[in-house]
C-alpha cells in the first residue's frame, strides 16, 4: 500500500470532454448553463485541476455519456508534480 505522504504521479485529463463538446456542437457556455456547472468548475476542468464528483456526474448526464468518455488518467512527470 502506498505511503500517504507520497504525491500522486497521475492526474485526470479532460481533453476528451472538449472533443465531445465539439462533436455534439456544444460550447463551454452551453455546458455551464444547461448542466448547471459553475464558471470556476469549467476553469478548473480546462486547467486539468480537481473538480468534485457531482460536477463530473452533471456533465455526464448532460452529454449522455460515461466518465471514461470525458476524462482519462494520465501519468505526469516529476517536473509537473506540485
N, CA, C and O atoms as a Maestro MAE file, in Angstrom:
{
 s_m_m2io_version
 :::
 2.0.0
}

f_m_ct {
 s_m_title
 :::
 protein
 m_atom[328] {
  # First column is atom index #
  i_m_mmod_type
  r_m_x_coord
  r_m_y_coord
  r_m_z_coord
  i_m_residue_number
  s_m_chain_name
  s_m_pdb_residue_name
  s_m_pdb_atom_name
  i_m_atomic_number
  :::
  1 25 0.844 -1.181 0.000 1 A "UNK " " N  " 7
  2 3 0.000 0.000 0.000 1 A "UNK " " CA " 6
  3 2 0.888 1.243 0.000 1 A "UNK " " C  " 6
  4 15 1.862 1.302 0.751 1 A "UNK " " O  " 8
  5 25 0.563 2.243 -0.838 2 A "UNK " " N  " 7
  6 3 1.424 3.422 -0.911 2 A "UNK " " CA " 6
  7 2 1.391 4.237 0.381 2 A "UNK " " C  " 6
  8 15 0.398 4.251 1.109 2 A "UNK " " O  " 8
  9 25 2.486 4.899 0.634 3 A "UNK " " N  " 7
  10 3 2.607 5.792 1.774 3 A "UNK " " CA " 6
  11 2 1.715 7.007 1.530 3 A "UNK " " C  " 6
  12 15 1.735 7.573 0.437 3 A "UNK " " O  " 8
  13 25 0.933 7.416 2.531 4 A "UNK " " N  " 7
  14 3 0.022 8.555 2.377 4 A "UNK " " CA " 6
  15 2 0.748 9.874 2.185 4 A "UNK " " C  " 6
  16 15 0.139 10.851 1.748 4 A "UNK " " O  " 8
  17 25 2.037 9.926 2.501 5 A "UNK " " N  " 7
  18 3 2.795 11.165 2.357 5 A "UNK " " CA " 6
  19 2 3.353 11.357 0.949 5 A "UNK " " C  " 6
  20 15 3.875 12.427 0.635 5 A "UNK " " O  " 8
  21 25 3.253 10.350 0.109 6 A "UNK " " N  " 7
  22 3 3.782 10.481 -1.245 6 A "UNK " " CA " 6
  23 2 2.762 11.175 -2.137 6 A "UNK " " C  " 6
  24 15 1.554 11.045 -1.936 6 A "UNK " " O  " 8
  25 25 3.260 11.909 -3.120 7 A "UNK " " N  " 7
  26 3 2.380 12.612 -4.046 7 A "UNK " " CA " 6
  27 2 1.959 11.691 -5.175 7 A "UNK " " C  " 6
  28 15 2.696 10.787 -5.568 7 A "UNK " " O  " 8
  29 25 0.773 11.933 -5.685 8 A "UNK " " N  " 7
  30 3 0.300 11.181 -6.840 8 A "UNK " " CA " 6
  31 2 1.068 11.621 -8.077 8 A "UNK " " C  " 6
  32 15 1.408 12.794 -8.231 8 A "UNK " " O  " 8
  33 25 1.328 10.685 -8.935 9 A "UNK " " N  " 7
  34 3 2.012 10.988 -10.191 9 A "UNK " " CA " 6
  35 2 1.082 10.707 -11.366 9 A "UNK " " C  " 6
  36 15 1.509 10.338 -12.460 9 A "UNK " " O  " 8
  37 25 -0.201 10.895 -11.093 10 A "UNK " " N  " 7
  38 3 -1.231 10.761 -12.122 10 A "UNK " " CA " 6
  39 2 -2.208 11.926 -11.968 10 A "UNK " " C  " 6
  40 15 -2.304 12.540 -10.905 10 A "UNK " " O  " 8
  41 25 -2.922 12.210 -13.038 11 A "UNK " " N  " 7
  42 3 -3.965 13.235 -12.983 11 A "UNK " " CA " 6
  43 2 -5.030 12.895 -14.014 11 A "UNK " " C  " 6
  44 15 -4.814 12.072 -14.903 11 A "UNK " " O  " 8
  45 25 -6.169 13.534 -13.883 12 A "UNK " " N  " 7
  46 3 -7.220 13.367 -14.869 12 A "UNK " " CA " 6
  47 2 -7.017 14.374 -15.988 12 A "UNK " " C  " 6
  48 15 -6.767 15.554 -15.745 12 A "UNK " " O  " 8
  49 25 -7.127 13.894 -17.203 13 A "UNK " " N  " 7
  50 3 -7.013 14.734 -18.392 13 A "UNK " " CA " 6
  51 2 -8.411 14.839 -19.008 13 A "UNK " " C  " 6
  52 15 -9.053 13.820 -19.263 13 A "UNK " " O  " 8
  53 25 -8.877 16.049 -19.244 14 A "UNK " " N  " 7
  54 3 -10.232 16.274 -19.738 14 A "UNK " " CA " 6
  55 2 -10.285 16.622 -21.226 14 A "UNK " " C  " 6
  56 15 -11.275 17.185 -21.692 14 A "UNK " " O  " 8
  57 25 -9.241 16.295 -21.970 15 A "UNK " " N  " 7
  58 3 -9.224 16.557 -23.413 15 A "UNK " " CA " 6
  59 2 -10.436 15.933 -24.098 15 A "UNK " " C  " 6
  60 15 -11.022 16.531 -25.000 15 A "UNK " " O  " 8
  61 25 -10.808 14.730 -23.669 16 A "UNK " " N  " 7
  62 3 -11.957 14.058 -24.288 16 A "UNK " " CA " 6
  63 2 -13.259 14.823 -24.076 16 A "UNK " " C  " 6
  64 15 -14.151 14.772 -24.922 16 A "UNK " " O  " 8
  65 25 -13.373 15.527 -22.960 17 A "UNK " " N  " 7
  66 3 -14.565 16.345 -22.714 17 A "UNK " " CA " 6
  67 2 -14.688 17.424 -23.773 17 A "UNK " " C  " 6
  68 15 -15.762 17.624 -24.340 17 A "UNK " " O  " 8
  69 25 -13.591 18.122 -24.044 18 A "UNK " " N  " 7
  70 3 -13.637 19.216 -25.019 18 A "UNK " " CA " 6
  71 2 -13.919 18.685 -26.421 18 A "UNK " " C  " 6
  72 15 -14.632 19.323 -27.196 18 A "UNK " " O  " 8
  73 25 -13.359 17.516 -26.748 19 A "UNK " " N  " 7
  74 3 -13.635 16.900 -28.052 19 A "UNK " " CA " 6
  75 2 -15.106 16.501 -28.165 19 A "UNK " " C  " 6
  76 15 -15.732 16.686 -29.209 19 A "UNK " " O  " 8
  77 25 -15.648 15.952 -27.075 20 A "UNK " " N  " 7
  78 3 -17.046 15.534 -27.080 20 A "UNK " " CA " 6
  79 2 -17.978 16.736 -27.226 20 A "UNK " " C  " 6
  80 15 -18.989 16.659 -27.925 20 A "UNK " " O  " 8
  81 25 -17.646 17.830 -26.577 21 A "UNK " " N  " 7
  82 3 -18.448 19.051 -26.740 21 A "UNK " " CA " 6
  83 2 -18.465 19.493 -28.200 21 A "UNK " " C  " 6
  84 15 -19.514 19.858 -28.731 21 A "UNK " " O  " 8
  85 25 -17.307 19.457 -28.841 22 A "UNK " " N  " 7
  86 3 -17.220 19.832 -30.259 22 A "UNK " " CA " 6
  87 2 -18.056 18.882 -31.109 22 A "UNK " " C  " 6
  88 15 -18.812 19.318 -31.977 22 A "UNK " " O  " 8
  89 25 -17.916 17.572 -30.855 23 A "UNK " " N  " 7
  90 3 -18.677 16.574 -31.616 23 A "UNK " " CA " 6
  91 2 -20.183 16.788 -31.488 23 A "UNK " " C  " 6
  92 15 -20.936 16.563 -32.436 23 A "UNK " " O  " 8
  93 25 -20.609 17.220 -30.315 24 A "UNK " " N  " 7
  94 3 -22.040 17.440 -30.067 24 A "UNK " " CA " 6
  95 2 -22.462 18.881 -30.372 24 A "UNK " " C  " 6
  96 15 -23.587 19.290 -30.085 24 A "UNK " " O  " 8
  97 25 -21.531 19.637 -30.961 25 A "UNK " " N  " 7
  98 3 -21.772 21.033 -31.339 25 A "UNK " " CA " 6
  99 2 -22.252 21.870 -30.149 25 A "UNK " " C  " 6
  100 15 -23.199 22.651 -30.245 25 A "UNK " " O  " 8
  101 25 -21.560 21.672 -29.033 26 A "UNK " " N  " 7
  102 3 -21.845 22.418 -27.807 26 A "UNK " " CA " 6
  103 2 -20.635 23.273 -27.466 26 A "UNK " " C  " 6
  104 15 -19.514 22.983 -27.882 26 A "UNK " " O  " 8
  105 25 -20.879 24.319 -26.711 27 A "UNK " " N  " 7
  106 3 -19.810 25.205 -26.252 27 A "UNK " " CA " 6
  107 2 -19.711 25.124 -24.737 27 A "UNK " " C  " 6
  108 15 -20.603 24.597 -24.071 27 A "UNK " " O  " 8
  109 25 -18.622 25.651 -24.203 28 A "UNK " " N  " 7
  110 3 -18.450 25.672 -22.750 28 A "UNK " " CA " 6
  111 2 -19.581 26.457 -22.094 28 A "UNK " " C  " 6
  112 15 -20.019 26.115 -20.995 28 A "UNK " " O  " 8
  113 25 -20.049 27.497 -22.755 29 A "UNK " " N  " 7
  114 3 -21.176 28.276 -22.223 29 A "UNK " " CA " 6
  115 2 -22.427 27.412 -22.098 29 A "UNK " " C  " 6
  116 15 -23.172 27.525 -21.125 29 A "UNK " " O  " 8
  117 25 -22.655 26.538 -23.097 30 A "UNK " " N  " 7
  118 3 -23.793 25.614 -23.041 30 A "UNK " " CA " 6
  119 2 -23.649 24.679 -21.846 30 A "UNK " " C  " 6
  120 15 -24.613 24.415 -21.127 30 A "UNK " " O  " 8
  121 25 -22.442 24.189 -21.649 31 A "UNK " " N  " 7
  122 3 -22.166 23.276 -20.539 31 A "UNK " " CA " 6
  123 2 -22.479 23.951 -19.207 31 A "UNK " " C  " 6
  124 15 -23.139 23.368 -18.347 31 A "UNK " " O  " 8
  125 25 -22.005 25.172 -19.046 32 A "UNK " " N  " 7
  126 3 -22.259 25.905 -17.798 32 A "UNK " " CA " 6
  127 2 -23.760 26.111 -17.583 32 A "UNK " " C  " 6
  128 15 -24.293 25.815 -16.514 32 A "UNK " " O  " 8
  129 25 -24.415 26.614 -18.597 33 A "UNK " " N  " 7
  130 3 -25.833 26.967 -18.472 33 A "UNK " " CA " 6
  131 2 -26.720 25.726 -18.332 33 A "UNK " " C  " 6
  132 15 -27.530 25.636 -17.409 33 A "UNK " " O  " 8
  133 25 -26.564 24.780 -19.247 34 A "UNK " " N  " 7
  134 3 -27.504 23.662 -19.331 34 A "UNK " " CA " 6
  135 2 -27.229 22.549 -18.327 34 A "UNK " " C  " 6
  136 15 -28.150 21.836 -17.927 34 A "UNK " " O  " 8
  137 25 -25.985 22.393 -17.919 35 A "UNK " " N  " 7
  138 3 -25.650 21.343 -16.951 35 A "UNK " " CA " 6
  139 2 -25.532 21.893 -15.535 35 A "UNK " " C  " 6
  140 15 -25.351 21.138 -14.580 35 A "UNK " " O  " 8
  141 25 -25.635 23.219 -15.405 36 A "UNK " " N  " 7
  142 3 -25.543 23.813 -14.078 36 A "UNK " " CA " 6
  143 2 -24.147 23.760 -13.494 36 A "UNK " " C  " 6
  144 15 -23.975 23.566 -12.291 36 A "UNK " " O  " 8
  145 25 -23.144 23.935 -14.354 37 A "UNK " " N  " 7
  146 3 -21.739 23.901 -13.932 37 A "UNK " " CA " 6
  147 2 -21.255 25.340 -13.770 37 A "UNK " " C  " 6
  148 15 -21.510 26.181 -14.632 37 A "UNK " " O  " 8
  149 25 -20.570 25.622 -12.687 38 A "UNK " " N  " 7
  150 3 -20.083 26.989 -12.453 38 A "UNK " " CA " 6
  151 2 -18.922 27.320 -13.388 38 A "UNK " " C  " 6
  152 15 -18.238 26.432 -13.897 38 A "UNK " " O  " 8
  153 25 -18.720 28.603 -13.597 39 A "UNK " " N  " 7
  154 3 -17.588 29.065 -14.403 39 A "UNK " " CA " 6
  155 2 -16.274 28.621 -13.772 39 A "UNK " " C  " 6
  156 15 -15.326 28.279 -14.478 39 A "UNK " " O  " 8
  157 25 -16.219 28.626 -12.446 40 A "UNK " " N  " 7
  158 3 -15.000 28.200 -11.747 40 A "UNK " " CA " 6
  159 2 -14.706 26.723 -12.004 40 A "UNK " " C  " 6
  160 15 -13.548 26.343 -12.179 40 A "UNK " " O  " 8
  161 25 -15.740 25.894 -12.029 41 A "UNK " " N  " 7
  162 3 -15.538 24.463 -12.302 41 A "UNK " " CA " 6
  163 2 -15.055 24.237 -13.727 41 A "UNK " " C  " 6
  164 15 -14.177 23.409 -13.969 41 A "UNK " " O  " 8
  165 25 -15.634 24.977 -14.669 42 A "UNK " " N  " 7
  166 3 -15.189 24.853 -16.063 42 A "UNK " " CA " 6
  167 2 -13.734 25.293 -16.184 42 A "UNK " " C  " 6
  168 15 -12.958 24.677 -16.914 42 A "UNK " " O  " 8
  169 25 -13.364 26.343 -15.480 43 A "UNK " " N  " 7
  170 3 -11.968 26.803 -15.500 43 A "UNK " " CA " 6
  171 2 -11.044 25.736 -14.920 43 A "UNK " " C  " 6
  172 15 -9.960 25.501 -15.452 43 A "UNK " " O  " 8
  173 25 -11.465 25.085 -13.830 44 A "UNK " " N  " 7
  174 3 -10.639 24.016 -13.241 44 A "UNK " " CA " 6
  175 2 -10.506 22.844 -14.206 44 A "UNK " " C  " 6
  176 15 -9.423 22.276 -14.348 44 A "UNK " " O  " 8
  177 25 -11.590 22.483 -14.861 45 A "UNK " " N  " 7
  178 3 -11.536 21.409 -15.858 45 A "UNK " " CA " 6
  179 2 -10.572 21.779 -16.980 45 A "UNK " " C  " 6
  180 15 -9.781 20.949 -17.428 45 A "UNK " " O  " 8
  181 25 -10.644 23.011 -17.422 46 A "UNK " " N  " 7
  182 3 -9.791 23.488 -18.507 46 A "UNK " " CA " 6
  183 2 -8.313 23.418 -18.136 46 A "UNK " " C  " 6
  184 15 -7.463 23.175 -18.993 46 A "UNK " " O  " 8
  185 25 -8.010 23.631 -16.856 47 A "UNK " " N  " 7
  186 3 -6.623 23.578 -16.373 47 A "UNK " " CA " 6
  187 2 -6.218 22.182 -15.915 47 A "UNK " " C  " 6
  188 15 -5.074 21.970 -15.514 47 A "UNK " " O  " 8
  189 25 -7.156 21.220 -15.973 48 A "UNK " " N  " 7
  190 3 -6.853 19.868 -15.523 48 A "UNK " " CA " 6
  191 2 -6.759 19.761 -14.010 48 A "UNK " " C  " 6
  192 15 -6.092 18.870 -13.485 48 A "UNK " " O  " 8
  193 25 -7.422 20.662 -13.317 49 A "UNK " " N  " 7
  194 3 -7.410 20.649 -11.854 49 A "UNK " " CA " 6
  195 2 -8.571 19.806 -11.323 49 A "UNK " " C  " 6
  196 15 -9.440 19.375 -12.081 49 A "UNK " " O  " 8
  197 25 -8.568 19.582 -10.018 50 A "UNK " " N  " 7
  198 3 -9.604 18.773 -9.383 50 A "UNK " " CA " 6
  199 2 -10.964 19.457 -9.420 50 A "UNK " " C  " 6
  200 15 -11.082 20.664 -9.211 50 A "UNK " " O  " 8
  201 25 -11.981 18.657 -9.690 51 A "UNK " " N  " 7
  202 3 -13.373 19.088 -9.570 51 A "UNK " " CA " 6
  203 2 -14.102 18.009 -8.781 51 A "UNK " " C  " 6
  204 15 -13.630 16.876 -8.692 51 A "UNK " " O  " 8
  205 25 -15.238 18.354 -8.214 52 A "UNK " " N  " 7
  206 3 -15.908 17.339 -7.408 52 A "UNK " " CA " 6
  207 2 -16.673 16.351 -8.278 52 A "UNK " " C  " 6
  208 15 -16.957 16.609 -9.448 52 A "UNK " " O  " 8
  209 25 -16.993 15.229 -7.681 53 A "UNK " " N  " 7
  210 3 -17.644 14.139 -8.399 53 A "UNK " " CA " 6
  211 2 -19.003 14.565 -8.942 53 A "UNK " " C  " 6
  212 15 -19.378 14.174 -10.048 53 A "UNK " " O  " 8
  213 25 -19.736 15.353 -8.183 54 A "UNK " " N  " 7
  214 3 -21.049 15.804 -8.641 54 A "UNK " " CA " 6
  215 2 -20.936 16.583 -9.951 54 A "UNK " " C  " 6
  216 15 -21.791 16.449 -10.827 54 A "UNK " " O  " 8
  217 25 -19.903 17.382 -10.084 55 A "UNK " " N  " 7
  218 3 -19.685 18.133 -11.322 55 A "UNK " " CA " 6
  219 2 -19.494 17.178 -12.495 55 A "UNK " " C  " 6
  220 15 -20.085 17.366 -13.559 55 A "UNK " " O  " 8
  221 25 -18.670 16.160 -12.298 56 A "UNK " " N  " 7
  222 3 -18.437 15.184 -13.370 56 A "UNK " " CA " 6
  223 2 -19.726 14.448 -13.729 56 A "UNK " " C  " 6
  224 15 -20.000 14.205 -14.905 56 A "UNK " " O  " 8
  225 25 -20.512 14.097 -12.722 57 A "UNK " " N  " 7
  226 3 -21.769 13.396 -12.981 57 A "UNK " " CA " 6
  227 2 -22.775 14.285 -13.710 57 A "UNK " " C  " 6
  228 15 -23.512 13.805 -14.572 57 A "UNK " " O  " 8
  229 25 -22.814 15.569 -13.377 58 A "UNK " " N  " 7
  230 3 -23.694 16.501 -14.090 58 A "UNK " " CA " 6
  231 2 -23.304 16.587 -15.566 58 A "UNK " " C  " 6
  232 15 -24.161 16.617 -16.449 58 A "UNK " " O  " 8
  233 25 -22.000 16.624 -15.815 59 A "UNK " " N  " 7
  234 3 -21.506 16.682 -17.195 59 A "UNK " " CA " 6
  235 2 -21.908 15.422 -17.947 59 A "UNK " " C  " 6
  236 15 -22.386 15.489 -19.079 59 A "UNK " " O  " 8
  237 25 -21.711 14.276 -17.310 60 A "UNK " " N  " 7
  238 3 -22.072 13.006 -17.955 60 A "UNK " " CA " 6
  239 2 -23.566 12.937 -18.249 60 A "UNK " " C  " 6
  240 15 -23.972 12.477 -19.316 60 A "UNK " " O  " 8
  241 25 -24.372 13.388 -17.317 61 A "UNK " " N  " 7
  242 3 -25.817 13.385 -17.531 61 A "UNK " " CA " 6
  243 2 -26.179 14.310 -18.692 61 A "UNK " " C  " 6
  244 15 -26.989 13.950 -19.545 61 A "UNK " " O  " 8
  245 25 -25.586 15.485 -18.722 62 A "UNK " " N  " 7
  246 3 -25.863 16.462 -19.778 62 A "UNK " " CA " 6
  247 2 -25.451 15.933 -21.154 62 A "UNK " " C  " 6
  248 15 -26.183 16.091 -22.132 62 A "UNK " " O  " 8
  249 25 -24.281 15.310 -21.220 63 A "UNK " " N  " 7
  250 3 -23.766 14.826 -22.506 63 A "UNK " " CA " 6
  251 2 -24.206 13.395 -22.822 63 A "UNK " " C  " 6
  252 15 -23.893 12.863 -23.887 63 A "UNK " " O  " 8
  253 25 -24.937 12.777 -21.884 64 A "UNK " " N  " 7
  254 3 -25.408 11.400 -22.049 64 A "UNK " " CA " 6
  255 2 -24.245 10.466 -22.346 64 A "UNK " " C  " 6
  256 15 -24.218 9.766 -23.358 64 A "UNK " " O  " 8
  257 25 -23.281 10.480 -21.423 65 A "UNK " " N  " 7
  258 3 -22.079 9.669 -21.606 65 A "UNK " " CA " 6
  259 2 -21.592 9.165 -20.250 65 A "UNK " " C  " 6
  260 15 -22.182 9.477 -19.216 65 A "UNK " " O  " 8
  261 25 -20.529 8.395 -20.263 66 A "UNK " " N  " 7
  262 3 -19.913 7.905 -19.038 66 A "UNK " " CA " 6
  263 2 -18.664 8.704 -18.693 66 A "UNK " " C  " 6
  264 15 -18.165 9.485 -19.503 66 A "UNK " " O  " 8
  265 25 -18.173 8.493 -17.483 67 A "UNK " " N  " 7
  266 3 -16.968 9.192 -17.014 67 A "UNK " " CA " 6
  267 2 -15.797 8.968 -17.972 67 A "UNK " " C  " 6
  268 15 -15.062 9.905 -18.284 67 A "UNK " " O  " 8
  269 25 -15.624 7.745 -18.433 68 A "UNK " " N  " 7
  270 3 -14.493 7.429 -19.314 68 A "UNK " " CA " 6
  271 2 -14.582 8.160 -20.648 68 A "UNK " " C  " 6
  272 15 -13.583 8.276 -21.358 68 A "UNK " " O  " 8
  273 25 -15.766 8.654 -20.995 69 A "UNK " " N  " 7
  274 3 -15.930 9.404 -22.241 69 A "UNK " " CA " 6
  275 2 -15.449 10.847 -22.126 69 A "UNK " " C  " 6
  276 15 -15.210 11.503 -23.140 69 A "UNK " " O  " 8
  277 25 -15.304 11.349 -20.891 70 A "UNK " " N  " 7
  278 3 -14.919 12.752 -20.719 70 A "UNK " " CA " 6
  279 2 -13.536 12.948 -20.117 70 A "UNK " " C  " 6
  280 15 -12.995 14.053 -20.159 70 A "UNK " " O  " 8
  281 25 -12.960 11.899 -19.561 71 A "UNK " " N  " 7
  282 3 -11.634 12.061 -18.960 71 A "UNK " " CA " 6
  283 2 -10.868 10.748 -18.987 71 A "UNK " " C  " 6
  284 15 -11.437 9.671 -19.164 71 A "UNK " " O  " 8
  285 25 -9.565 10.873 -18.807 72 A "UNK " " N  " 7
  286 3 -8.728 9.689 -18.677 72 A "UNK " " CA " 6
  287 2 -7.584 9.994 -17.725 72 A "UNK " " C  " 6
  288 15 -7.181 11.144 -17.550 72 A "UNK " " O  " 8
  289 25 -7.076 8.939 -17.118 73 A "UNK " " N  " 7
  290 3 -5.964 9.072 -16.180 73 A "UNK " " CA " 6
  291 2 -4.668 9.141 -16.972 73 A "UNK " " C  " 6
  292 15 -4.414 8.306 -17.840 73 A "UNK " " O  " 8
  293 25 -3.853 10.141 -16.668 74 A "UNK " " N  " 7
  294 3 -2.562 10.329 -17.341 74 A "UNK " " CA " 6
  295 2 -1.445 10.331 -16.310 74 A "UNK " " C  " 6
  296 15 -1.603 10.845 -15.203 74 A "UNK " " O  " 8
  297 25 -0.320 9.752 -16.686 75 A "UNK " " N  " 7
  298 3 0.887 9.841 -15.867 75 A "UNK " " CA " 6
  299 2 1.454 11.242 -16.022 75 A "UNK " " C  " 6
  300 15 1.402 11.822 -17.107 75 A "UNK " " O  " 8
  301 25 1.990 11.780 -14.949 76 A "UNK " " N  " 7
  302 3 2.676 13.065 -15.044 76 A "UNK " " CA " 6
  303 2 4.124 12.874 -14.639 76 A "UNK " " C  " 6
  304 15 4.443 12.028 -13.804 76 A "UNK " " O  " 8
  305 25 4.990 13.665 -15.236 77 A "UNK " " N  " 7
  306 3 6.405 13.522 -14.904 77 A "UNK " " CA " 6
  307 2 6.725 14.307 -13.642 77 A "UNK " " C  " 6
  308 15 5.910 15.108 -13.184 77 A "UNK " " O  " 8
  309 25 7.882 14.087 -13.089 78 A "UNK " " N  " 7
  310 3 8.274 14.710 -11.822 78 A "UNK " " CA " 6
  311 2 8.285 16.230 -11.887 78 A "UNK " " C  " 6
  312 15 8.068 16.880 -10.864 78 A "UNK " " O  " 8
  313 25 8.530 16.819 -13.051 79 A "UNK " " N  " 7
  314 3 8.550 18.277 -13.187 79 A "UNK " " CA " 6
  315 2 7.166 18.889 -13.013 79 A "UNK " " C  " 6
  316 15 7.046 20.058 -12.646 79 A "UNK " " O  " 8
  317 25 6.106 18.095 -13.277 80 A "UNK " " N  " 7
  318 3 4.742 18.597 -13.176 80 A "UNK " " CA " 6
  319 2 4.152 18.419 -11.786 80 A "UNK " " C  " 6
  320 15 3.127 19.027 -11.477 80 A "UNK " " O  " 8
  321 25 4.767 17.606 -10.944 81 A "UNK " " N  " 7
  322 3 4.242 17.336 -9.605 81 A "UNK " " CA " 6
  323 2 4.401 18.575 -8.756 81 A "UNK " " C  " 6
  324 15 5.487 19.148 -8.676 81 A "UNK " " O  " 8
  325 25 3.299 18.999 -8.108 82 A "UNK " " N  " 7
  326 3 3.327 20.211 -7.275 82 A "UNK " " CA " 6
  327 2 3.664 19.868 -5.846 82 A "UNK " " C  " 6
  328 15 3.734 20.758 -4.998 82 A "UNK " " O  " 8
  :::
 }
 m_bond[327] {
  # First column is bond index #
  i_m_from
  i_m_to
  i_m_order
  :::
  1 1 2 1
  2 2 3 1
  3 3 4 2
  4 3 5 1
  5 5 6 1
  6 6 7 1
  7 7 8 2
  8 7 9 1
  9 9 10 1
  10 10 11 1
  11 11 12 2
  12 11 13 1
  13 13 14 1
  14 14 15 1
  15 15 16 2
  16 15 17 1
  17 17 18 1
  18 18 19 1
  19 19 20 2
  20 19 21 1
  21 21 22 1
  22 22 23 1
  23 23 24 2
  24 23 25 1
  25 25 26 1
  26 26 27 1
  27 27 28 2
  28 27 29 1
  29 29 30 1
  30 30 31 1
  31 31 32 2
  32 31 33 1
  33 33 34 1
  34 34 35 1
  35 35 36 2
  36 35 37 1
  37 37 38 1
  38 38 39 1
  39 39 40 2
  40 39 41 1
  41 41 42 1
  42 42 43 1
  43 43 44 2
  44 43 45 1
  45 45 46 1
  46 46 47 1
  47 47 48 2
  48 47 49 1
  49 49 50 1
  50 50 51 1
  51 51 52 2
  52 51 53 1
  53 53 54 1
  54 54 55 1
  55 55 56 2
  56 55 57 1
  57 57 58 1
  58 58 59 1
  59 59 60 2
  60 59 61 1
  61 61 62 1
  62 62 63 1
  63 63 64 2
  64 63 65 1
  65 65 66 1
  66 66 67 1
  67 67 68 2
  68 67 69 1
  69 69 70 1
  70 70 71 1
  71 71 72 2
  72 71 73 1
  73 73 74 1
  74 74 75 1
  75 75 76 2
  76 75 77 1
  77 77 78 1
  78 78 79 1
  79 79 80 2
  80 79 81 1
  81 81 82 1
  82 82 83 1
  83 83 84 2
  84 83 85 1
  85 85 86 1
  86 86 87 1
  87 87 88 2
  88 87 89 1
  89 89 90 1
  90 90 91 1
  91 91 92 2
  92 91 93 1
  93 93 94 1
  94 94 95 1
  95 95 96 2
  96 95 97 1
  97 97 98 1
  98 98 99 1
  99 99 100 2
  100 99 101 1
  101 101 102 1
  102 102 103 1
  103 103 104 2
  104 103 105 1
  105 105 106 1
  106 106 107 1
  107 107 108 2
  108 107 109 1
  109 109 110 1
  110 110 111 1
  111 111 112 2
  112 111 113 1
  113 113 114 1
  114 114 115 1
  115 115 116 2
  116 115 117 1
  117 117 118 1
  118 118 119 1
  119 119 120 2
  120 119 121 1
  121 121 122 1
  122 122 123 1
  123 123 124 2
  124 123 125 1
  125 125 126 1
  126 126 127 1
  127 127 128 2
  128 127 129 1
  129 129 130 1
  130 130 131 1
  131 131 132 2
  132 131 133 1
  133 133 134 1
  134 134 135 1
  135 135 136 2
  136 135 137 1
  137 137 138 1
  138 138 139 1
  139 139 140 2
  140 139 141 1
  141 141 142 1
  142 142 143 1
  143 143 144 2
  144 143 145 1
  145 145 146 1
  146 146 147 1
  147 147 148 2
  148 147 149 1
  149 149 150 1
  150 150 151 1
  151 151 152 2
  152 151 153 1
  153 153 154 1
  154 154 155 1
  155 155 156 2
  156 155 157 1
  157 157 158 1
  158 158 159 1
  159 159 160 2
  160 159 161 1
  161 161 162 1
  162 162 163 1
  163 163 164 2
  164 163 165 1
  165 165 166 1
  166 166 167 1
  167 167 168 2
  168 167 169 1
  169 169 170 1
  170 170 171 1
  171 171 172 2
  172 171 173 1
  173 173 174 1
  174 174 175 1
  175 175 176 2
  176 175 177 1
  177 177 178 1
  178 178 179 1
  179 179 180 2
  180 179 181 1
  181 181 182 1
  182 182 183 1
  183 183 184 2
  184 183 185 1
  185 185 186 1
  186 186 187 1
  187 187 188 2
  188 187 189 1
  189 189 190 1
  190 190 191 1
  191 191 192 2
  192 191 193 1
  193 193 194 1
  194 194 195 1
  195 195 196 2
  196 195 197 1
  197 197 198 1
  198 198 199 1
  199 199 200 2
  200 199 201 1
  201 201 202 1
  202 202 203 1
  203 203 204 2
  204 203 205 1
  205 205 206 1
  206 206 207 1
  207 207 208 2
  208 207 209 1
  209 209 210 1
  210 210 211 1
  211 211 212 2
  212 211 213 1
  213 213 214 1
  214 214 215 1
  215 215 216 2
  216 215 217 1
  217 217 218 1
  218 218 219 1
  219 219 220 2
  220 219 221 1
  221 221 222 1
  222 222 223 1
  223 223 224 2
  224 223 225 1
  225 225 226 1
  226 226 227 1
  227 227 228 2
  228 227 229 1
  229 229 230 1
  230 230 231 1
  231 231 232 2
  232 231 233 1
  233 233 234 1
  234 234 235 1
  235 235 236 2
  236 235 237 1
  237 237 238 1
  238 238 239 1
  239 239 240 2
  240 239 241 1
  241 241 242 1
  242 242 243 1
  243 243 244 2
  244 243 245 1
  245 245 246 1
  246 246 247 1
  247 247 248 2
  248 247 249 1
  249 249 250 1
  250 250 251 1
  251 251 252 2
  252 251 253 1
  253 253 254 1
  254 254 255 1
  255 255 256 2
  256 255 257 1
  257 257 258 1
  258 258 259 1
  259 259 260 2
  260 259 261 1
  261 261 262 1
  262 262 263 1
  263 263 264 2
  264 263 265 1
  265 265 266 1
  266 266 267 1
  267 267 268 2
  268 267 269 1
  269 269 270 1
  270 270 271 1
  271 271 272 2
  272 271 273 1
  273 273 274 1
  274 274 275 1
  275 275 276 2
  276 275 277 1
  277 277 278 1
  278 278 279 1
  279 279 280 2
  280 279 281 1
  281 281 282 1
  282 282 283 1
  283 283 284 2
  284 283 285 1
  285 285 286 1
  286 286 287 1
  287 287 288 2
  288 287 289 1
  289 289 290 1
  290 290 291 1
  291 291 292 2
  292 291 293 1
  293 293 294 1
  294 294 295 1
  295 295 296 2
  296 295 297 1
  297 297 298 1
  298 298 299 1
  299 299 300 2
  300 299 301 1
  301 301 302 1
  302 302 303 1
  303 303 304 2
  304 303 305 1
  305 305 306 1
  306 306 307 1
  307 307 308 2
  308 307 309 1
  309 309 310 1
  310 310 311 1
  311 311 312 2
  312 311 313 1
  313 313 314 1
  314 314 315 1
  315 315 316 2
  316 315 317 1
  317 317 318 1
  318 318 319 1
  319 319 320 2
  320 319 321 1
  321 321 322 1
  322 322 323 1
  323 323 324 2
  324 323 325 1
  325 325 326 1
  326 326 327 1
  327 327 328 2
  :::
 }
}
